């Protein structure tokens, strides 16, 4: 089954406040993806620590490990 993703957008230009994407699997929260100007972070449900990737590292990881799909 596909994941359900919901998000909250701040009411201003992205600055210090992150954009949150809540990810659910089968109606149960799977984790939260946080997007900021400096990095992307994954916060798994019921975990203390987040996982952070700076944008340059995220780009490198996606180019090396991401599956190619046609845009559009």
C-alpha positions in Angstrom: 0.0 0.0 0.0 1.2 3.5 -0.7 2.2 5.8 2.1 0.0 8.8 3.1 1.9 12.1 3.2 0.5 15.3 4.7 2.3 18.5 5.3 2.1 21.9 7.0 3.5 25.0 5.3 4.6 28.1 7.2 2.9 31.3 6.3 6.1 33.1 5.2 9.2 32.6 3.1 11.1 29.6 4.3 13.5 30.8 6.9 14.2 29.2 10.3 10.8 27.4 10.4 10.9 23.9 8.7 8.3 22.5 6.3 7.0 19.3 7.8 5.8 16.3 5.8 4.1 13.7 8.0 4.4 10.2 6.5 1.9 7.4 7.4 1.9 3.8 6.4 -1.5 1.9 6.8 -2.8 4.8 8.8 0.1 4.7 11.3 2.7 7.5 11.5 5.9 6.2 9.9 7.9 9.4 10.5 8.3 13.1 9.7 10.4 14.7 7.0 11.6 18.2 7.8 12.8 20.5 5.0 14.8 23.6 5.8 17.1 26.0 4.0 20.1 24.2 5.2 19.2 20.5 5.3 16.6 17.8 5.1 15.9 15.7 8.3 14.1 12.5 8.9 12.4 12.0 12.3 11.3 8.4 12.7 8.2 7.9 14.9 9.0 7.1 18.6 12.7 7.9 18.2 14.7 10.5 20.1 17.2 11.4 17.4 16.7 12.9 13.9 18.8 12.0 10.8 20.1 15.1 9.0 21.6 15.5 5.6 22.9 18.8 4.3 21.6 19.6 0.8 24.9 18.8 -1.0 25.1 15.4 0.7 21.4 14.7 -0.1 22.1 15.5 -3.7 25.1 13.2 -3.8 23.2 10.4 -2.1 20.2 10.7 -4.5 22.5 10.7 -7.6 24.4 7.6 -6.3 21.5 5.6 -4.8 18.2 7.0 -6.1 16.3 5.2 -8.8 16.0 7.2 -12.1 12.5 8.1 -13.1 11.3 10.3 -15.9 10.2 13.7 -14.9 6.7 14.9 -15.7 
